[in-house]
Amino acid sequence: MCLPGFWRNARDFEGLAQHLSRTRRVVTPDMRGRGNSTRASDPSEYRFEALIDDVWKIADHLHMEQLVVVGTALGAFMAIQMGHDCPNRVAGIVLNDAGTETTPPRSKRLGGTVDHLERPLEVLAMKLKEINGKYFPDFDDEDWQWFAKLSHREAASGQYVRDFDPLTSEETKRFRADKPSLWNEFAGLNIPIAGVEGSVVRLSPAGPRREDGCGKR
């Protein structure tokens, strides 16, 4: 189960899903208010807990008894909470570009680059290159346009805009204020955990799996 970040969607996992699907079943949902999922009229419908409940409903619908959860940013925090709440159903988690703090310093930098202005794809690709070029030095213009389309959708005007509901930002602020850290939940996990940031991979050995969490929903 691959869960995207605050302002991202399932397209981020296209390459990973193609690779893993050779040997595993891979599910990459768009969270509420992101990608192809519907938009709400009330920001409370985007609550962290509601997003997690959605994932369990998807898993139950697909008869997935156990999950390995791969999460980026918001998805990583969801993975930690899911592993804490339902250790008998989460076989392991992969935390991509996230730890336990819900507002790390770099999130403020990234948050300042997010808006809902419509831009031509070429202009958008250039802007993303200016911000991220040092991380992807081998990207050409076509790569940057592909990169832009991961997090943006084409509007009726033919220009591109961020592919998430601005109302989700209100819930993001509440979530981060109410839960600045998931360290306690993380520290109690007794399942395999991989942390990925750039080219650095950190693994923790699997401890005994607890069976006192959630049952089948």
N, C-alpha and C positions, 0 to 999 in steps of 0.2 A: 504494500500500500504506500504510494508515493504522494506526499502532501506538500504543496507549494508554500511560498512565503506570503507575507502580508499583501503585497501588491502584485503577486504573480499568479500563474494559472498552470494547468496540467501540461501545457506545451513545453514547459521547462524540462520535462522528463521524457520527451520523445526519444532521444538518443539512448538514454539509460533503459527505457522500457524495451526498445528493440533488441538491445543486448541481452537483458535479463530474461526476456520472454522465450528465449531458446530453451530454457530449463525450468522456468518458473511462471506462475500466473502473476501478471502485473496489472494493478489497478491504479489509475491516475485520475482521481476526481478533481473537478473544479469546485472549490469551496463556494459557499453562498456569496453572491455578489461579485464573483470573479469569473472570467472566461465566459463559458456558455451557460453558466448557472443564472437563474433569475435574480433580479434586483429587488430589494425590499424597500418599503416606505418608512420603516422604523429601524433605526440603528441597533436597537436592542435585539433584533432578529439575527444580528451577526455576532452574538456573544460567543466567546471562546468555548463555553460549555456546549452551546448549540452545535457548533462546528464539529466538536468531538462526537456528539450524539449522532450527527449525520454520518460520520465515518462508520460507527458501529452498525447503523441501520444498513448501510451499503454492504458491509461485511456479512451481516446476517442474511440479507437478500441474496447474496452470491454464495451463501453456505461456506464462508471462510471461517473455519473454527479458530485458526491461529494466524497471526500476521507478523511479518517483519515490516516495520514501519520506517520508511525513509522520509525525513522531513528537512525542509529548508526554512530557517527563521521561524515564522509562525508554525509551519509544519513540524519543525523540530520540537517546539514547545508542546505542541499537541502530542507528539510521540512520547515525550517524557511523562506527560500527565496520563496518557493512555497506559503506558507501562506501569505506572504507579497504581492506577485504579484497577487495572485488569491484568495482573501479571500472568494469569493462567492462559490469557489469549494473545499476549504479545511475546513472540519468541525471540525478538531482538529489535534493536533500533539503530538507525544510522542518523547522526546529527550532522547536517551539512551547513557549514558556515554559521554555527550557533553553539552557544554554551548554555548556561542556566540563567544568565542575566537577560531580561527581556528588553532592556534598553542599553545595549553596549554602545560605546562612543561612536562607532562607525554607522550605527543606525540613524543618528542625527544627520550625518553627512548625506547618507542615501535619501533620507526623508526630504531633505531640501531640494532634491532633484526631481521629485514626483509632483506632477501637476496634471490637469485635465485639458490642457490646451491642444488644439488640433494643429498638426504640422505635416508638411509634405514628408513622405518617407525618406527622401534624400537628406532633408534637413535634420530629421530625427536621428537618422543613422550617424550623421556627422556629430551631433550633440553627444550621442552615446560613445562615439569613438573618443571624443575629447575627455570624457569622464573615465572610460575604461580601457583606453588604448594601451596603457602600460601593462595591463594584465593579459592582453591578447595581441601581442606584437605581430603575429603572422596573419591577422585578419585582413582581407581586402574589402573593397566597397560592397561587394555582394554578400560577404560574411556579415558585415555590419547591418545591412538591410535585413538579413535573416534574423540577426540578434534582436533588432528592433521589433520584428513581428512576433517574437516570443511573448512580449509583454504589452503589445499594442494591437488594436484592431482597427480595421478600416471603417471610417465613419461615412455617413451618407454623402459628405462633401468630397469624398475621395482621398481625404487626408487621414492621418492616423492619430489615435488618442489612446491613453492608458486603458487597459482592459479590466477595470475593476470599478465598483461603485464608490464614489467619494464618501458615502455614508459609512463605509467600513472604517474610515479613519477615526471616526468618533469612538467606535468600539475599541479600536487599537489603543487610543489614548487611555480609555477607562481600564482596559486590561493591564496595560503597563503600569498604571498608577496603583491598581489594586494588587498586582502580583509582580513586583520588580524582579523577583528571582524565583526559580523553581529548584533551588539547590536541595531543599529538604526532600522533594519528590525524587530528584535525581539520585541523591545519596542512598535512598532506600531501594534502588533497583537491583535485582539479582538476576539480570539477564545479560546476554552479550550486547555490548555497546561499541559502536565505531564512531569516532569523531573525525570529520573531514573538513579541512580548511586549506584551500589552495592545493599544494602538493603534499601537505602533511597529513598523515593518517595515524590516528592513535587508537589502539584497541585495548579493551579491558577484558580480562578473562571472565568466562561465564561462571557465575556462582550457582548454588542450588536454586532452582526455580520455586518461588512460593506458589501455593495453590489456594491462598485465602482471599483472592480478589473477586472479580466479577464472574458470574456464571454466564451461560449463554443467554443472550437477550432475545 
